[in-house]
Amino acid sequence: MEYWQNAQENDVPTIPTFQHSLNIKLMENHRLRQTLDRIASFYNDYKVGYVGHEGYRKSTDLVKLGRCIEELAAHGFINPQNTIFLDLGCADGRVNVLMSYFVKHSVGIEIDPEILAEFNPRKEELTQKLQSENLMQPSDNIDLFHGNSLEAATYETIEGTINLRFEDIDLFYTYITLHDLFGAKIAQEAKANSLYLVYGFSKILPRYEGLEVIIPDVASQGIVALYGKGQF
Ligand SMILES: C[S@@+](CC[C@H](N)C(=O)[O-])C[C@H]1O[C@@H](n2cnc3c(N)ncnc32)[C@H](O)[C@@H]1O
C-alpha cells in the first residue's frame, strides 16, 4: 500500500513553522554551547603558563574566548561560509579547534615544533570524548604549520600547501605574543577590512598604527579587543 493510501484525513503533513525552525535553531545553539564548554574544560586541564625555551607561553581561556567568538558571529564579523582565520602563534592549536566551528578555514602557525606536536594527540583524545558524549565534532578545516609568523617563507609554505596567502586572511589572532609586530604586519600587508583579535589586554589597550579599535572589550570578558584595518 502506498503511503497516501494509508493516510487518514487528520494525517496532515507537518509543515515546518517559524516556531519549529526556531526550536531547532535553539537546540543547535544549545548543543554548540555544550560542545564549546566541553572543549574549554578539556583544554583547561592542559592549561599552561610557564617560561619555556621559546619564551613565555600561556594558553587562552577557551570559555572566555568562546563567548567572544559567539558574539562576533552573532554580529556578523565572522561566518562559516567565508571567514579565513589565522592564529599567529597557535601552540597546541586549541584556539584553532574552537574556531573550526565558526569559520571556513582555521589556520595556525607555531614556531616551536615540540609544542605543535601536541596538537594531533590532544585533538584525537578530544574527538573521542566529544563522540562518547554525543557532542559536535570539530570541522575538518584545521591546518597548522611549523614556522615563524613574521617570515615570508612561512607564508610561501602555506600557500603551496593550502593555497592561502597572508592577504586572504580575514581574522588574525594572538595571545599577547608579538602583538605589536603582528599588528604592524597586518597594517602593512593584510587586506582591507581584515580583523585582528588580541587576547590578554583589558582597560589599557595597545594602539597599532593603521588599525583601529572596533570593540575594546568583546563580550565584556575583560580580556579581548577587536581591531580592524579600514573604516568600520
Ligand atoms: C602565548 S602562546 C599562545 C598559544 C595559543 N595561541 C593560545 O592562545 O593558547 C604563544 C605561542 O606563540 C609561539 N610563537 C612565538 N613567536 C612566534 C612566531 N614568531 N611565530 C609563530 N609562533 C610563535 C610560542 O611558541 C607559543 O606557543
The ligand as an ORCA input file, in Angstrom:
! r2SCAN-3c Opt
* xyz 0 1
  C      51.009     32.793     24.452
  S      51.172     31.329     23.478
  C      49.545     31.219     22.856
  C      49.179     29.890     22.314
  C      47.764     29.789     21.744
  N      47.541     30.741     20.681
  C      46.742     30.041     22.813
  O      46.201     31.136     22.799
  O      46.512     29.164     23.642
  C      52.126     31.932     22.099
  C      52.718     30.866     21.177
  O      53.319     31.555     20.084
  C      54.506     30.880     19.698
  N      55.332     31.863     18.967
  C      56.149     32.812     19.482
  N      56.717     33.542     18.497
  C      56.231     33.046     17.329
  C      56.435     33.372     15.943
  N      57.243     34.381     15.578
  N      55.783     32.654     15.006
  C      54.956     31.651     15.366
  N      54.740     31.271     16.641
  C      55.360     31.965     17.618
  C      55.072     30.387     21.026
  O      55.961     29.297     20.834
  C      53.800     29.996     21.792
  O      53.475     28.654     21.615
*
